[in-house]
Amino acid sequence: MRTPVTTGIQASYDNGGLGQTFIEIDMTKQHFWYHKNGKIVLESDIVSGLPSDPHKKTPAGTYYIYFMQLNRTLRGEIQADGKPEYETPVAYWMAFNGGIGLHDATWQSRFGGDVYYTRGSHGCINLPLKVAAELYDMVKVNTPVVCYY
């Protein structure tokens, strides 16, 4: 049996420490669900990290949202020329694992299915703009996030 590594504050002793309010992300199905008080209140197809690149594949695990920000510019690793690999503005940023988080991705033309095999992220969970806005208004810091394949 594998025990996931968790960070943050335990939400509850119920449901394995998750409580009844958490974000569930199935990277195989490319879909997420937001459970609030035991009921699914929001769900959507997603685009997760590029699975063929170990540096971009979204890691499975149990995390907690630790930082939220509106209108943030996401930046990749600094390259040899001193510039970041990418600079991408997003409207809704919800970080849960270092530089990995949930955010809007207006550059994605579609979500779900096998899109992530060719247009996968750098590890983040890409959401449609409307869904990211709704989720941002619903969640708070310390909301558990469960990612799995």
C-alpha positions as CSV (number, residue, x, y, z in Angstrom):
1,M,0.0,0.0,0.0
2,R,1.3,3.5,-0.9
3,T,0.9,6.4,1.4
4,P,0.7,9.8,-0.3
5,V,3.0,12.6,0.9
6,T,0.9,15.6,2.0
7,T,1.7,19.2,2.7
8,G,-0.3,21.8,4.5
9,I,-3.0,21.5,7.2
10,Q,-5.1,18.4,7.5
11,A,-8.6,19.5,6.5
12,S,-10.4,16.9,8.6
13,Y,-10.1,13.5,10.1
14,D,-13.0,12.5,7.8
15,N,-12.4,10.9,4.4
16,G,-8.7,10.0,5.0
17,G,-8.0,13.5,6.2
18,L,-9.5,15.3,3.1
19,G,-12.8,16.1,4.6
20,Q,-15.8,16.5,2.3
21,T,-14.5,19.6,0.5
22,F,-11.6,19.0,-2.0
23,I,-10.5,19.1,-5.6
24,E,-10.1,15.8,-7.4
25,I,-8.0,15.6,-10.6
26,D,-7.9,12.5,-12.7
27,M,-5.1,13.0,-15.2
28,T,-5.9,9.8,-17.1
29,K,-9.5,11.0,-17.8
30,Q,-8.3,14.6,-18.1
31,H,-11.1,15.7,-15.8
32,F,-11.5,17.4,-12.5
33,W,-14.3,17.7,-9.9
34,Y,-14.7,20.1,-7.0
35,H,-16.4,18.4,-4.1
36,K,-18.0,20.8,-1.6
37,N,-19.6,19.4,1.6
38,G,-19.8,16.0,-0.1
39,K,-21.4,17.1,-3.3
40,I,-19.8,17.8,-6.7
41,V,-20.5,21.5,-7.4
42,L,-18.1,22.1,-10.3
43,E,-16.4,19.8,-12.9
44,S,-14.6,20.2,-16.2
45,D,-12.3,18.7,-18.7
46,I,-8.7,19.8,-18.2
47,V,-5.3,19.8,-19.9
48,S,-2.5,18.5,-17.5
49,G,1.3,18.3,-18.0
50,L,2.9,16.8,-21.1
51,P,3.3,13.1,-20.2
52,S,6.2,12.4,-22.5
53,D,8.4,14.8,-20.6
54,P,9.3,13.9,-17.0
55,H,9.9,17.5,-16.2
56,K,6.5,18.5,-17.4
57,K,4.3,15.5,-16.4
58,T,2.0,16.5,-13.6
59,P,3.0,14.6,-10.5
60,A,0.4,12.4,-8.7
61,G,-0.1,13.1,-5.0
62,T,-2.2,14.8,-2.4
63,Y,-1.6,18.5,-1.9
64,Y,-3.3,21.7,-0.6
65,I,-3.8,25.0,-2.3
66,Y,-1.3,27.2,-0.6
67,F,-1.5,30.4,-2.6
68,M,-4.0,32.1,-4.8
69,Q,-3.6,35.2,-6.9
70,L,-5.5,37.1,-9.6
71,N,-3.7,38.3,-12.8
72,R,-0.4,36.6,-12.3
73,T,2.3,36.1,-14.9
74,L,3.7,32.5,-14.8
75,R,7.3,32.2,-15.7
76,G,9.4,29.1,-16.6
77,E,12.9,28.3,-15.7
78,I,15.6,30.8,-16.5
79,Q,17.4,29.8,-19.7
80,A,21.1,30.3,-20.6
81,D,20.3,33.7,-22.2
82,G,18.9,34.9,-18.8
83,K,15.3,34.9,-20.0
84,P,12.5,32.6,-18.7
85,E,11.5,29.6,-20.8
86,Y,8.0,31.2,-21.0
87,E,6.0,34.1,-19.6
88,T,2.3,33.6,-19.6
89,P,-0.3,35.8,-18.0
90,V,-3.2,34.1,-16.3
91,A,-6.3,35.6,-14.7
92,Y,-6.8,32.9,-11.9
93,W,-3.9,31.2,-10.2
94,M,-4.3,28.5,-7.5
95,A,-0.9,27.0,-6.6
96,F,-0.8,23.6,-4.9
97,N,2.6,22.0,-5.6
98,G,5.5,24.3,-5.8
99,G,5.2,26.0,-9.2
100,I,2.3,23.8,-10.2
101,G,-1.3,25.0,-9.9
102,L,-4.7,25.2,-11.4
103,H,-5.3,28.2,-13.8
104,D,-7.1,29.4,-16.8
105,A,-5.5,28.6,-20.2
106,T,-7.1,30.8,-22.9
107,W,-4.5,29.5,-25.4
108,Q,-5.9,26.0,-25.3
109,S,-8.5,25.5,-28.1
110,R,-10.0,22.5,-26.3
111,F,-9.8,20.5,-23.1
112,G,-10.0,16.8,-22.2
113,G,-9.4,13.7,-24.3
114,D,-5.9,13.3,-25.6
115,V,-5.0,17.0,-26.0
116,Y,-2.4,16.7,-23.2
117,Y,-0.3,14.3,-25.3
118,T,0.6,17.1,-27.7
119,R,-0.5,20.4,-26.0
120,G,0.2,19.4,-22.4
121,S,1.2,22.0,-19.9
122,H,4.5,22.4,-18.0
123,G,2.8,20.5,-15.2
124,C,-0.1,22.8,-14.3
125,I,-3.7,22.0,-14.6
126,N,-5.2,24.1,-17.4
127,L,-8.8,25.0,-17.2
128,P,-11.3,26.9,-19.4
129,L,-11.4,30.6,-18.3
130,K,-15.0,30.4,-17.1
131,V,-14.3,27.3,-15.0
132,A,-11.1,28.8,-13.5
133,A,-13.1,31.9,-12.5
134,E,-15.8,29.8,-10.8
135,L,-13.3,27.6,-9.0
136,Y,-11.3,30.6,-7.8
137,D,-14.4,32.1,-6.2
138,M,-15.3,28.8,-4.5
139,V,-12.0,27.5,-3.1
140,K,-9.7,28.9,-0.4
141,V,-6.1,28.3,0.8
142,N,-5.7,24.9,2.4
143,T,-8.4,23.2,0.1
144,P,-7.0,19.7,-0.5
145,V,-6.1,18.7,-4.1
146,V,-5.8,15.1,-5.0
147,C,-4.1,14.3,-8.3
148,Y,-3.9,10.8,-9.7
149,Y,-3.5,8.7,-12.9
